[in-house]
Amino acid sequence: IPKEAVVINIHLIGASLELFGRELCIRPAERAVRKFKTVHLGELY
């Protein structure tokens, strides 16, 4: 169960993902319609 203080980092070849628990604590129905901020990080190595 995601908590507000949890940060999940996923590192892949050529990409890195960061998920925040506070964004996942919302009910699934609310997540489906909520607009999340996108941040362009440029080239990831």
Order of alpha helices (4+ residues) and beta strands (2+ residues): beta-beta-alpha-alpha
